[in-house]
Amino acid sequence: MKTKPSIGLMVVMLMFPQIVETIYSPTLGDIAQSFSVTYSQAAQTLSIYFSAFAIGVVIWGILADKWGRRPTMLSGLLVYGVSTLIAMQTQRFEVVMLARAMSAFGIAVGSVITQTILRDCFSGEELGKVFSIMGVGISVSPVVGMLLGGQLTAFGGYQTVFLALCIMAIVLLSYNAINLPETQTQTQKQPLNIGLLFARMVKDGQIWRSAMLVALYNIALFSYYQLGAFAFEQLGFSSQQFGYSGVVLGVGTLIGSLMNKALLAKGRSQSNLLWFASALLFVGSFGVFLMQEAIWFLVPMLFVVMAFGIAIPNVLSSALVGYKQQAGSAGALLGLMYYLMIGTGLGLAGMLQNLGIVLLVCALLVCLVTMSHKMK
């Protein structure tokens, strides 16, 4: 009988990559000052992080089908821990950049392998309910990361942040080594032709719809973190006040995740929940477009983040139902697809520099994709 992992451990492993990503943001100023580089140069480590993370998703996902879930997870955590140790010790900015890329590559294991393990152990409505629990963790992780990063940076600068991350990696590696079961079955250990799998997924309309929905909801959410600081500055508010708004929106995402969990428990279909999320996104986006000249645009922005909390668990839980035998590799390729879309979308959003228009475009595209999205 297949041993199921602890749901609590799975929540932590899915949260950790997002905590790692957001805990780093408050250290950018300290890194720029410590290494005598500009703030924009320090911020380049964020773009490097996303690129390396996307590569990690692919590599670890493929290895999960070749090595098994457990050894792949432990290997990724080991790479991550060593990378944070290097970043903490170095005196050269170039080495920090390299270490950030290595750490992103390593911690990508937490995203792709956790989802693969869940797809190994659960299916159908049960998988949807489990992903709704994961959504609660995902919703609070950016808030945890930003608050923790700010406190650690104030206490001891970027080196304290990297030390804390290294300790977290050691703790998670040790705990997973003791408690994480292997969930890959013998029937799943088959010779894999990644080219054939990729060709099959490229021809699968359901895969493209799922990837587009994940990407569009993420672009809508992260465009706020990308463009919101500028909007706050235009309205006469400080960066610290912008940081507090992130906490408020994190609560909104949590509300959406809890609402999704409750609606699933009442028997609402995933298709209906996706329609509900798309309606929330459109109402919120239109509200932000109308009100972005005043701080009250945060009110409709809550609808946007609630839509994210409802939609993402339902899309992810149903995206790969036809790829059970290649769950790791298929999850990796799906992740690569939507991470590339997210990166492109946020790049265009940065060029546009208008939060309301970005959100409206995302909402309209989500409505169009949802119309053609058939839940299985």
PAPA-734532 format. One record per residue (C-alpha): residue in three letters; y negated, x negated, z negated. Coordinates in pm, 1 decimal, padded with zeros to 6 digits. Each point is the difference from the previous one (the first is absolute). Last residue first. Layout:
// residues N
<r residuo="ala" north="Y" east="X" up="Z"/>
...
END
This chain:
// residues 376
<r residuo="lys" north="-01664.7" east="01247.9" up="01602.5"/>
<r residuo="met" north="-00377.9" east="00027.8" up="00012.4"/>
<r residuo="lys" north="-00144.7" east="00056.4" up="00340.8"/>
<r residuo="his" north="-00338.1" east="-00165.8" up="00051.4"/>
<r residuo="ser" north="-00169.4" east="00132.4" up="00314.4"/>
<r residuo="met" north="-00272.1" east="00200.7" up="-00175.1"/>
<r residuo="thr" north="-00017.9" east="-00269.3" up="-00267.2"/>
<r residuo="val" north="-00104.8" east="-00253.3" up="00266.1"/>
<r residuo="leu" north="-00292.6" east="00214.8" up="00113.3"/>
<r residuo="cys" north="-00111.5" east="00078.0" up="-00355.1"/>
<r residuo="val" north="00024.9" east="-00368.1" up="-00095.2"/>
<r residuo="leu" north="-00210.7" east="-00094.0" up="00303.4"/>
<r residuo="leu" north="-00272.6" east="00243.4" up="-00106.5"/>
<r residuo="ala" north="00006.0" east="-00127.1" up="-00357.6"/>
<r residuo="cys" north="-00013.5" east="-00367.8" up="00102.9"/>
<r residuo="val" north="-00297.3" east="00068.0" up="00231.2"/>
<r residuo="leu" north="-00174.5" east="00190.4" up="-00277.7"/>
<r residuo="leu" north="00063.4" east="-00278.6" up="-00251.4"/>
<r residuo="val" north="-00144.5" east="-00268.6" up="00228.7"/>
<r residuo="ile" north="-00301.7" east="00219.2" up="00078.0"/>
<r residuo="gly" north="-00076.7" east="00054.6" up="-00368.1"/>
<r residuo="leu" north="00048.8" east="-00365.4" up="-00096.3"/>
<r residuo="asn" north="-00241.2" east="-00140.1" up="00257.3"/>
<r residuo="gln" north="00011.7" east="-00377.5" up="00049.2"/>
<r residuo="leu" north="00140.9" east="00025.7" up="00355.9"/>
<r residuo="met" north="00104.5" east="-00364.9" up="00023.1"/>
<r residuo="gly" north="00170.2" east="00009.2" up="-00338.6"/>
<r residuo="ala" north="00175.5" east="00322.7" up="00097.2"/>
<r residuo="leu" north="00129.6" east="-00169.3" up="00316.0"/>
<r residuo="gly" north="00149.9" east="-00281.1" up="-00208.0"/>
<r residuo="leu" north="00135.9" east="00255.1" up="-00246.3"/>
<r residuo="gly" north="00179.4" east="00174.4" up="00284.8"/>
<r residuo="thr" north="00144.5" east="-00321.6" up="00142.3"/>
<r residuo="gly" north="00134.1" east="-00111.6" up="-00338.2"/>
<r residuo="ile" north="00140.4" east="00344.9" up="-00073.6"/>
<r residuo="met" north="00169.4" east="00019.2" up="00341.8"/>
<r residuo="leu" north="00156.5" east="-00344.5" up="-00048.1"/>
<r residuo="tyr" north="00118.0" east="00107.7" up="-00345.8"/>
<r residuo="tyr" north="00141.8" east="00321.2" up="00150.0"/>
<r residuo="met" north="00219.8" east="-00170.5" up="00255.8"/>
<r residuo="leu" north="00107.0" east="-00290.7" up="-00221.7"/>
<r residuo="gly" north="00107.0" east="00244.6" up="-00268.0"/>
<r residuo="leu" north="00211.8" east="00194.7" up="00249.8"/>
<r residuo="leu" north="00159.9" east="-00326.6" up="00110.9"/>
<r residuo="ala" north="00078.7" east="-00097.3" up="-00358.9"/>
<r residuo="gly" north="00132.0" east="00344.4" up="-00088.3"/>
<r residuo="ala" north="00230.1" east="-00015.5" up="00303.8"/>
<r residuo="ser" north="00121.9" east="-00344.8" up="-00105.5"/>
<r residuo="gly" north="00075.6" east="00107.3" up="-00354.5"/>
<r residuo="ala" north="00140.8" east="00345.2" up="00075.1"/>
<r residuo="gln" north="00230.1" east="-00110.1" up="00283.3"/>
<r residuo="gln" north="00293.9" east="00233.1" up="-00073.8"/>
<r residuo="lys" north="-00227.2" east="00278.5" up="-00128.3"/>
<r residuo="tyr" north="-00214.1" east="00003.9" up="00314.3"/>
<r residuo="gly" north="-00017.4" east="00372.1" up="00084.8"/>
<r residuo="val" north="-00175.7" east="00099.2" up="-00323.8"/>
<r residuo="leu" north="-00259.3" east="-00271.8" up="00054.9"/>
<r residuo="ala" north="-00336.8" east="00178.6" up="-00028.9"/>
<r residuo="ser" north="00093.8" east="00279.6" up="-00241.4"/>
<r residuo="ser" north="-00076.4" east="-00162.3" up="-00337.2"/>
<r residuo="leu" north="-00292.4" east="-00198.4" up="00140.2"/>
<r residuo="val" north="-00179.0" east="00306.6" up="00141.2"/>
<r residuo="asn" north="00044.2" east="00207.9" up="-00314.8"/>
<r residuo="pro" north="-00107.6" east="-00278.4" up="-00236.8"/>
<r residuo="ile" north="-00312.6" east="-00071.7" up="00211.8"/>
<r residuo="ala" north="-00126.5" east="00357.1" up="00041.3"/>
<r residuo="ile" north="-00069.1" east="00126.5" up="-00352.2"/>
<r residuo="gly" north="-00173.2" east="-00302.9" up="-00151.9"/>
<r residuo="phe" north="-00194.5" east="-00061.2" up="00320.7"/>
<r residuo="ala" north="-00123.3" east="00360.3" up="00004.3"/>
<r residuo="met" north="-00120.1" east="-00045.5" up="-00359.4"/>
<r residuo="val" north="-00191.1" east="-00308.4" up="00116.2"/>
<r residuo="val" north="-00184.5" east="00199.5" up="00265.4"/>
<r residuo="phe" north="-00064.5" east="00296.7" up="-00230.8"/>
<r residuo="leu" north="-00160.3" east="-00237.5" up="-00251.8"/>
<r residuo="met" north="-00230.0" east="-00122.0" up="00276.3"/>
<r residuo="pro" north="-00141.5" east="00354.9" up="00005.9"/>
<r residuo="val" north="-00146.9" east="-00064.9" up="-00348.5"/>
<r residuo="leu" north="-00093.5" east="-00364.5" up="00061.5"/>
<r residuo="phe" north="-00247.7" east="00115.1" up="00267.2"/>
<r residuo="trp" north="-00212.3" east="00108.5" up="-00296.3"/>
<r residuo="ile" north="-00156.3" east="-00345.7" up="-00001.1"/>
<r residuo="ala" north="-00233.8" east="00116.6" up="00276.6"/>
<r residuo="glu" north="-00045.2" east="-00092.8" up="00368.3"/>
<r residuo="gln" north="00375.5" east="00033.6" up="00044.8"/>
<r residuo="met" north="-00015.8" east="00378.1" up="-00049.4"/>
<r residuo="leu" north="00077.7" east="00148.1" up="00343.5"/>
<r residuo="phe" north="00251.5" east="-00264.8" up="00112.8"/>
<r residuo="val" north="00155.6" east="-00008.3" up="-00348.5"/>
<r residuo="gly" north="00050.3" east="00377.3" up="00013.5"/>
<r residuo="phe" north="00155.4" east="-00017.7" up="00346.4"/>
<r residuo="ser" north="00240.7" east="-00265.8" up="-00125.9"/>
<r residuo="gly" north="00095.2" east="00204.5" up="-00307.2"/>
<r residuo="val" north="00065.8" east="00317.3" up="00197.2"/>
<r residuo="phe" north="00199.4" east="-00191.8" up="00264.5"/>
<r residuo="leu" north="00204.7" east="-00193.5" up="-00254.4"/>
<r residuo="leu" north="00079.0" east="00311.6" up="-00202.9"/>
<r residuo="ala" north="00116.3" east="00179.3" up="00317.0"/>
<r residuo="ser" north="00218.1" east="-00299.2" up="00097.0"/>
<r residuo="ala" north="00153.8" east="-00003.3" up="-00348.8"/>
<r residuo="phe" north="00085.4" east="00370.6" up="00015.5"/>
<r residuo="trp" north="00159.1" east="-00046.2" up="00342.6"/>
<r residuo="leu" north="00202.9" east="-00291.1" up="-00134.7"/>
<r residuo="leu" north="00107.0" east="00211.2" up="-00298.5"/>
<r residuo="asn" north="00118.2" east="00277.2" up="00229.6"/>
<r residuo="ser" north="00216.5" east="-00244.7" up="00197.1"/>
<r residuo="gln" north="00137.8" east="-00149.6" up="-00321.1"/>
<r residuo="ser" north="00124.6" east="00343.8" up="-00100.6"/>
<r residuo="arg" north="-00113.2" east="00165.7" up="-00321.7"/>
<r residuo="gly" north="00291.1" east="00054.6" up="-00238.6"/>
<r residuo="lys" north="-00184.3" east="00032.9" up="-00328.5"/>
<r residuo="ala" north="00098.2" east="-00355.7" up="-00097.7"/>
<r residuo="leu" north="-00155.2" east="-00118.8" up="00325.4"/>
<r residuo="leu" north="-00324.7" east="00172.0" up="-00097.8"/>
<r residuo="ala" north="-00001.5" east="-00168.4" up="-00342.5"/>
<r residuo="lys" north="00061.8" east="-00349.0" up="00140.8"/>
<r residuo="asn" north="-00270.2" east="00049.7" up="00264.1"/>
<r residuo="met" north="-00246.8" east="00115.3" up="-00264.1"/>
<r residuo="leu" north="00084.6" east="-00308.7" up="-00208.4"/>
<r residuo="ser" north="-00066.9" east="-00223.2" up="00301.4"/>
<r residuo="gly" north="-00326.5" east="00178.8" up="00081.8"/>
<r residuo="ile" north="-00117.1" east="-00026.7" up="-00361.2"/>
<r residuo="leu" north="00083.4" east="-00372.1" up="00002.3"/>
<r residuo="thr" north="-00202.5" east="-00045.7" up="00318.2"/>
<r residuo="gly" north="-00295.0" east="00170.5" up="-00170.4"/>
<r residuo="val" north="00040.8" east="-00222.5" up="-00307.7"/>
<r residuo="gly" north="-00020.8" east="-00300.3" up="00229.0"/>
<r residuo="leu" north="-00315.1" east="00151.1" up="00145.9"/>
<r residuo="val" north="-00163.3" east="00000.2" up="-00342.3"/>
<r residuo="val" north="00115.1" east="-00357.1" up="-00069.7"/>
<r residuo="gly" north="-00139.0" east="-00113.4" up="00333.6"/>
<r residuo="ser" north="-00330.4" east="00161.7" up="-00091.6"/>
<r residuo="tyr" north="-00020.1" east="-00237.9" up="-00296.5"/>
<r residuo="gly" north="00008.2" east="-00294.3" up="00239.8"/>
<r residuo="phe" north="-00291.4" east="00145.9" up="00195.2"/>
<r residuo="gln" north="-00194.1" east="00011.8" up="-00325.9"/>
<r residuo="gln" north="00067.7" east="-00372.3" up="-00043.1"/>
<r residuo="ser" north="-00113.1" east="-00061.6" up="00358.1"/>
<r residuo="ser" north="-00335.3" east="00154.2" up="-00093.1"/>
<r residuo="phe" north="-00157.4" east="00324.5" up="00121.0"/>
<r residuo="gly" north="-00314.0" east="00045.6" up="00209.7"/>
<r residuo="leu" north="00135.0" east="00245.7" up="00258.9"/>
<r residuo="gln" north="00020.4" east="-00269.1" up="00268.0"/>
<r residuo="glu" north="00188.0" east="-00221.8" up="-00245.4"/>
<r residuo="phe" north="00249.3" east="00279.6" up="-00066.5"/>
<r residuo="ala" north="00061.3" east="00045.0" up="00373.0"/>
<r residuo="phe" north="00052.1" east="-00375.6" up="00041.6"/>
<r residuo="ala" north="00254.1" east="-00000.2" up="-00283.2"/>
<r residuo="gly" north="00172.0" east="00303.5" up="00153.2"/>
<r residuo="leu" north="00070.5" east="-00163.1" up="00336.2"/>
<r residuo="gln" north="00323.0" east="-00194.5" up="-00068.6"/>
<r residuo="tyr" north="00115.1" east="00179.8" up="-00314.4"/>
<r residuo="tyr" north="-00074.9" east="00330.9" up="00173.7"/>
<r residuo="ser" north="00165.5" east="-00118.8" up="00321.8"/>
<r residuo="phe" north="00304.6" east="-00061.5" up="-00220.3"/>
<r residuo="leu" north="00078.5" east="00368.1" up="-00046.0"/>
<r residuo="ala" north="-00063.2" east="00125.6" up="00353.6"/>
<r residuo="ile" north="00172.0" east="-00305.4" up="00148.7"/>
<r residuo="asn" north="00298.9" east="00063.5" up="-00227.6"/>
<r residuo="tyr" north="00022.8" east="00364.0" up="00108.6"/>
<r residuo="leu" north="-00021.8" east="-00104.5" up="00364.8"/>
<r residuo="ala" north="00263.4" east="-00274.8" up="-00029.4"/>
<r residuo="val" north="00261.8" east="00211.6" up="-00179.4"/>
<r residuo="leu" north="-00056.3" east="00282.8" up="00249.4"/>
<r residuo="met" north="00019.5" east="-00234.4" up="00299.3"/>
<r residuo="ala" north="00322.2" east="-00163.3" up="-00121.2"/>
<r residuo="ser" north="00163.3" east="00338.7" up="-00060.6"/>
<r residuo="arg" north="-00101.1" east="00130.4" up="00341.8"/>
<r residuo="trp" north="00122.9" east="-00317.7" up="00169.1"/>
<r residuo="ile" north="00334.5" east="00015.6" up="-00181.9"/>
<r residuo="gln" north="00045.3" east="00369.2" up="00086.8"/>
<r residuo="gly" north="-00069.4" east="-00075.4" up="00366.8"/>
<r residuo="asp" north="00296.2" east="-00239.4" up="00014.9"/>
<r residuo="lys" north="-00015.6" east="-00218.8" up="00313.0"/>
<r residuo="val" north="-00151.3" east="-00293.2" up="-00191.5"/>
<r residuo="met" north="00263.6" east="00048.6" up="-00269.4"/>
<r residuo="arg" north="00290.1" east="-00037.6" up="00245.8"/>
<r residuo="ala" north="-00154.3" east="-00309.7" up="00158.8"/>
<r residuo="phe" north="-00051.9" east="-00153.4" up="-00345.1"/>
<r residuo="leu" north="00361.0" east="00067.1" up="-00095.1"/>
<r residuo="leu" north="00124.6" east="-00147.5" up="00327.5"/>
<r residuo="gly" north="-00207.4" east="-00313.3" up="-00055.7"/>
<r residuo="ile" north="00105.7" east="-00029.8" up="-00363.1"/>
<r residuo="asn" north="00365.8" east="-00014.8" up="00098.8"/>
<r residuo="leu" north="00173.7" east="00032.3" up="-00335.0"/>
<r residuo="pro" north="00357.7" east="-00095.3" up="-00079.6"/>
<r residuo="gln" north="00116.0" east="00247.6" up="-00266.6"/>
<r residuo="lys" north="-00043.7" east="-00004.4" up="-00373.9"/>
<r residuo="gln" north="-00098.1" east="00367.6" up="-00035.9"/>
<r residuo="thr" north="00363.2" east="00109.1" up="-00026.1"/>
<r residuo="gln" north="00046.8" east="-00249.8" up="-00283.9"/>
<r residuo="thr" north="-00269.5" east="00175.6" up="-00202.3"/>
<r residuo="gln" north="-00344.9" east="-00136.1" up="-00084.2"/>
<r residuo="thr" north="-00109.1" east="00104.1" up="-00347.9"/>
<r residuo="glu" north="00033.4" east="-00330.9" up="-00187.2"/>
<r residuo="pro" north="-00108.8" east="00062.4" up="-00358.2"/>
<r residuo="leu" north="-00327.3" east="-00120.2" up="-00156.8"/>
<r residuo="asn" north="00034.3" east="-00049.1" up="-00377.5"/>
<r residuo="ile" north="00041.7" east="-00367.5" up="-00089.4"/>
<r residuo="ala" north="-00151.6" east="-00180.2" up="00300.0"/>
<r residuo="asn" north="-00255.0" east="00283.0" up="00032.0"/>
<r residuo="tyr" north="-00120.7" east="-00059.6" up="-00356.5"/>
<r residuo="ser" north="-00025.0" east="-00375.9" up="00046.2"/>
<r residuo="leu" north="-00185.8" east="00026.4" up="00331.6"/>
<r residuo="leu" north="-00232.0" east="00266.3" up="-00143.9"/>
<r residuo="val" north="-00086.8" east="-00213.4" up="-00304.8"/>
<r residuo="ile" north="-00048.1" east="-00315.5" up="00207.3"/>
<r residuo="ala" north="-00220.8" east="00185.3" up="00250.0"/>
<r residuo="met" north="-00211.1" east="00149.7" up="-00279.4"/>
<r residuo="ile" north="-00050.0" east="-00348.1" up="-00148.9"/>
<r residuo="cys" north="-00111.9" east="-00132.0" up="00340.5"/>
<r residuo="leu" north="-00238.2" east="00294.1" up="00042.1"/>
<r residuo="ala" north="-00156.0" east="-00066.1" up="-00341.8"/>
<r residuo="leu" north="-00044.0" east="-00367.9" up="00086.2"/>
<r residuo="phe" north="-00156.8" east="00093.8" up="00334.8"/>
<r residuo="val" north="-00251.6" east="00225.8" up="-00176.4"/>
<r residuo="thr" north="-00073.6" east="-00263.9" up="-00262.2"/>
<r residuo="gln" north="-00062.5" east="-00254.6" up="00275.6"/>
<r residuo="tyr" north="-00247.1" east="00240.4" up="00169.0"/>
<r residuo="gly" north="-00237.0" east="00001.1" up="-00295.5"/>
<r residuo="gly" north="00079.0" east="-00012.7" up="-00370.4"/>
<r residuo="phe" north="-00098.2" east="00315.9" up="-00186.7"/>
<r residuo="ala" north="-00231.7" east="00162.7" up="00255.2"/>
<r residuo="thr" north="00261.0" east="-00056.8" up="00271.8"/>
<r residuo="leu" north="00272.8" east="00144.0" up="-00223.5"/>
<r residuo="gln" north="-00202.3" east="00313.2" up="-00074.6"/>
<r residuo="gly" north="-00097.1" east="00062.3" up="00362.2"/>
<r residuo="gly" north="00351.9" east="-00060.5" up="00126.5"/>
<r residuo="leu" north="00147.4" east="00239.6" up="-00255.2"/>
<r residuo="leu" north="-00244.5" east="00276.6" up="00094.8"/>
<r residuo="met" north="00046.7" east="-00053.6" up="00374.3"/>
<r residuo="gly" north="00379.2" east="-00023.5" up="-00019.5"/>
<r residuo="val" north="00050.8" east="00298.1" up="-00229.9"/>
<r residuo="val" north="-00221.7" east="00215.6" up="00221.6"/>
<r residuo="pro" north="00182.0" east="-00116.6" up="00313.2"/>
<r residuo="ser" north="00336.7" east="00077.2" up="-00171.0"/>
<r residuo="val" north="-00083.2" east="00357.0" up="-00106.5"/>
<r residuo="ser" north="00082.0" east="00177.3" up="00325.5"/>
<r residuo="ile" north="00301.4" east="-00216.0" up="00083.7"/>
<r residuo="gly" north="00161.4" east="00092.8" up="-00332.3"/>
<r residuo="val" north="-00047.4" east="00372.4" up="00057.4"/>
<r residuo="gly" north="00126.8" east="-00040.3" up="00356.7"/>
<r residuo="met" north="00322.6" east="-00156.0" up="-00128.9"/>
<r residuo="ile" north="00066.4" east="00324.4" up="-00187.7"/>
<r residuo="ser" north="-00054.7" east="00192.6" up="00324.9"/>
<r residuo="phe" north="00234.7" east="-00248.9" up="00167.8"/>
<r residuo="val" north="00273.7" east="00104.7" up="-00243.9"/>
<r residuo="lys" north="-00062.1" east="00367.9" up="00075.2"/>
<r residuo="gly" north="00020.7" east="-00059.8" up="00374.9"/>
<r residuo="leu" north="00320.3" east="-00203.1" up="-00044.9"/>
<r residuo="glu" north="00155.2" east="00290.4" up="-00191.2"/>
<r residuo="glu" north="-00105.0" east="00241.6" up="00274.0"/>
<r residuo="gly" north="00198.0" east="-00193.1" up="00260.9"/>
<r residuo="ser" north="00145.1" east="-00336.6" up="-00097.6"/>
<r residuo="phe" north="00033.6" east="-00236.9" up="-00293.8"/>
<r residuo="cys" north="00172.0" east="-00330.5" up="-00077.4"/>
<r residuo="asp" north="-00038.5" east="-00207.6" up="00315.1"/>
<r residuo="arg" north="-00339.0" east="00152.0" up="00084.3"/>
<r residuo="leu" north="-00121.0" east="-00100.8" up="-00347.6"/>
<r residuo="ile" north="00130.2" east="-00353.1" up="00048.8"/>
<r residuo="thr" north="-00178.4" east="-00026.0" up="00336.9"/>
<r residuo="gln" north="-00329.4" east="00122.1" up="-00149.3"/>
<r residuo="thr" north="00026.2" east="-00263.2" up="-00273.3"/>
<r residuo="ile" north="00093.3" east="-00264.2" up="00255.8"/>
<r residuo="val" north="-00302.7" east="00068.3" up="00224.2"/>
<r residuo="ser" north="-00272.7" east="00015.0" up="-00264.5"/>
<r residuo="gly" north="00108.9" east="-00253.0" up="-00260.1"/>
<r residuo="val" north="00110.8" east="-00246.9" up="00267.7"/>
<r residuo="ala" north="-00359.2" east="-00013.2" up="00125.8"/>
<r residuo="ile" north="-00049.0" east="-00206.1" up="-00316.0"/>
<r residuo="gly" north="00122.8" east="-00317.5" up="00168.2"/>
<r residuo="phe" north="-00206.1" east="00014.1" up="00319.7"/>
<r residuo="ala" north="-00309.7" east="00088.6" up="-00199.2"/>
<r residuo="ser" north="00066.4" east="-00293.6" up="-00233.9"/>
<r residuo="met" north="00046.7" east="-00238.1" up="00292.0"/>
<r residuo="ala" north="-00324.9" east="00113.9" up="00163.4"/>
<r residuo="arg" north="-00184.3" east="-00033.9" up="-00330.6"/>
<r residuo="ala" north="00148.4" east="-00347.5" up="-00047.4"/>
<r residuo="leu" north="-00123.6" east="-00104.7" up="00343.8"/>
<r residuo="met" north="-00352.4" east="00121.1" up="-00074.5"/>
<r residuo="val" north="00005.7" east="-00166.6" up="-00343.8"/>
<r residuo="val" north="00117.3" east="-00320.0" up="00169.8"/>
<r residuo="glu" north="-00299.3" east="00012.4" up="00233.8"/>
<r residuo="phe" north="-00229.5" east="00048.9" up="-00300.4"/>
<r residuo="arg" north="00110.9" east="-00326.4" up="-00157.8"/>
<r residuo="gln" north="00024.5" east="-00060.9" up="-00375.6"/>
<r residuo="thr" north="00351.8" east="00138.4" up="-00031.2"/>
<r residuo="gln" north="00170.1" east="00104.8" up="-00324.4"/>
<r residuo="met" north="-00042.2" east="00379.8" up="-00005.8"/>
<r residuo="ala" north="00071.0" east="00045.4" up="00370.0"/>
<r residuo="ile" north="00317.4" east="-00210.0" up="-00028.7"/>
<r residuo="leu" north="00124.7" east="00208.6" up="-00293.9"/>
<r residuo="thr" north="-00078.3" east="00319.8" up="00190.3"/>
<r residuo="ser" north="00209.3" east="-00124.1" up="00292.7"/>
<r residuo="val" north="00297.3" east="-00095.6" up="-00220.5"/>
<r residuo="gly" north="00008.7" east="00352.3" up="-00146.8"/>
<r residuo="tyr" north="-00020.9" east="00167.7" up="00341.1"/>
<r residuo="val" north="00279.7" east="-00207.7" up="00151.9"/>
<r residuo="leu" north="00219.4" east="00082.1" up="-00302.1"/>
<r residuo="leu" north="-00083.6" east="00369.9" up="00027.7"/>
<r residuo="gly" north="00100.9" east="-00002.7" up="00365.8"/>
<r residuo="ser" north="00330.9" east="-00172.6" up="-00073.2"/>
<r residuo="leu" north="00085.4" east="00244.5" up="-00281.1"/>
<r residuo="met" north="-00062.0" east="00301.1" up="00226.1"/>
<r residuo="thr" north="00209.8" east="-00151.8" up="00279.7"/>
<r residuo="pro" north="00285.9" east="-00082.9" up="-00237.5"/>
<r residuo="arg" north="00005.0" east="00366.0" up="-00124.0"/>
<r residuo="arg" north="-00033.4" east="00186.7" up="00329.7"/>
<r residuo="gly" north="00281.4" east="-00169.8" up="00194.7"/>
<r residuo="trp" north="00005.7" east="-00325.1" up="00196.5"/>
<r residuo="lys" north="00000.7" east="00126.9" up="00361.7"/>
<r residuo="asp" north="-00144.7" east="00351.4" up="-00036.7"/>
<r residuo="ala" north="-00253.7" east="-00112.7" up="-00258.5"/>
<r residuo="leu" north="-00075.0" east="-00302.8" up="00218.3"/>
<r residuo="ile" north="-00140.0" east="00231.9" up="00269.1"/>
<r residuo="gly" north="-00225.7" east="00175.6" up="-00250.6"/>
<r residuo="trp" north="-00106.7" east="-00329.7" up="-00155.4"/>
<r residuo="ile" north="-00112.3" east="-00138.0" up="00338.5"/>
<r residuo="val" north="-00180.8" east="00313.7" up="00120.0"/>
<r residuo="val" north="-00185.6" east="00079.2" up="-00323.6"/>
<r residuo="gly" north="-00085.8" east="-00367.6" up="-00041.0"/>
<r residuo="ile" north="-00171.8" east="-00011.6" up="00338.8"/>
<r residuo="ala" north="-00213.6" east="00299.9" up="-00099.3"/>
<r residuo="phe" north="-00083.9" east="-00165.4" up="-00333.3"/>
<r residuo="ala" north="-00105.8" east="-00320.2" up="00177.4"/>
<r residuo="ser" north="-00252.7" east="00191.6" up="00209.4"/>
<r residuo="phe" north="-00125.6" east="00202.7" up="-00297.6"/>
<r residuo="tyr" north="-00048.1" east="-00309.3" up="-00217.8"/>
<r residuo="ile" north="-00177.9" east="-00194.2" up="00271.9"/>
<r residuo="ser" north="-00251.4" east="00284.5" up="00020.3"/>
<r residuo="leu" north="-00049.1" east="-00018.8" up="-00376.6"/>
<r residuo="thr" north="-00025.2" east="-00381.6" up="-00000.3"/>
<r residuo="gln" north="-00292.2" east="00036.1" up="00238.6"/>
<r residuo="ala" north="-00197.6" east="00140.8" up="-00294.2"/>
<r residuo="ala" north="-00047.7" east="-00352.0" up="-00133.7"/>
<r residuo="gln" north="-00155.9" east="-00101.5" up="00330.5"/>
<r residuo="ser" north="-00226.6" east="00307.3" up="-00010.2"/>
<r residuo="tyr" north="-00105.0" east="-00089.1" up="-00355.5"/>
<r residuo="thr" north="-00103.4" east="-00343.7" up="00116.9"/>
<r residuo="val" north="00182.0" east="-00312.7" up="-00113.2"/>
<r residuo="ser" north="-00068.0" east="-00235.5" up="-00287.8"/>
<r residuo="phe" north="00360.4" east="00007.1" up="-00129.6"/>
<r residuo="ser" north="-00082.9" east="00135.8" up="-00347.7"/>
<r residuo="gln" north="-00289.8" east="00217.8" up="00118.8"/>
<r residuo="ala" north="00190.4" east="00170.7" up="00282.0"/>
<r residuo="ile" north="00305.9" east="00036.4" up="-00224.6"/>
<r residuo="asp" north="-00210.5" east="00158.3" up="-00275.2"/>
<r residuo="gly" north="-00155.7" east="00246.1" up="00244.0"/>
<r residuo="leu" north="00337.8" east="00092.1" up="00147.5"/>
<r residuo="thr" north="00165.4" east="00055.0" up="-00340.1"/>
<r residuo="pro" north="-00078.4" east="00374.8" up="-00019.1"/>
<r residuo="ser" north="00211.2" east="00060.7" up="00314.2"/>
<r residuo="tyr" north="00317.0" east="-00170.7" up="-00123.9"/>
<r residuo="ile" north="00122.4" east="00278.0" up="-00226.7"/>
<r residuo="thr" north="-00009.6" east="00230.0" up="00304.8"/>
<r residuo="glu" north="00272.8" east="-00169.7" up="00205.7"/>
<r residuo="val" north="00226.6" east="-00089.9" up="-00290.8"/>
<r residuo="ile" north="-00025.7" east="00355.4" up="-00135.6"/>
<r residuo="gln" north="00090.3" east="00130.6" up="00345.6"/>
<r residuo="pro" north="00304.1" east="-00229.8" up="00025.9"/>
<r residuo="phe" north="00103.9" east="00092.0" up="-00358.1"/>
<r residuo="met" north="00001.7" east="00377.4" up="00032.2"/>
<r residuo="leu" north="00320.7" east="00019.8" up="00205.6"/>
<r residuo="met" north="00180.7" east="-00237.9" up="-00236.4"/>
<r residuo="val" north="-00127.8" east="00188.9" up="-00305.3"/>
<r residuo="val" north="00108.8" east="00337.5" up="00137.6"/>
<r residuo="met" north="00342.4" east="-00141.5" up="00088.8"/>
<r residuo="leu" north="00042.6" east="-00138.9" up="-00351.6"/>
<r residuo="gly" north="-00081.4" east="00340.9" up="-00149.0"/>
<r residuo="ile" north="00243.3" east="00167.8" up="00238.1"/>
<r residuo="ser" north="00274.2" east="-00226.0" up="-00135.3"/>
<r residuo="pro" north="00238.2" east="-00092.6" up="00277.8"/>
<r residuo="lys" north="00291.5" east="00213.6" up="00116.7"/>
<r residuo="thr" north="00350.2" east="-00143.6" up="-00004.2"/>
<r residuo="lys" north="00209.5" east="00105.7" up="00302.1"/>
<r residuo="met" north="00342.9" east="00131.6" up="-00093.9"/>
END
